[in-house]
């Protein structure tokens, strides 16, 4: 019979328990994503109101991102190349 040291047994048990703990956390995260993110409404508002709120926040975030990109590329200021107005 092969002799196994106590240290190897402890390491094996720790790695198995660590694997099961990590798997439990991952499965819990996936379950919460599947259940929690599908509902838009909060207490006191309907699903349509929640959806409108989410769409509004996404629209505002896109507008702010475009404004940041424009200011980074210096597209938010008028050109000062000439002082004459060209029709």
Order of alpha helices (4+ residues) and beta strands (2+ residues): alpha-alpha
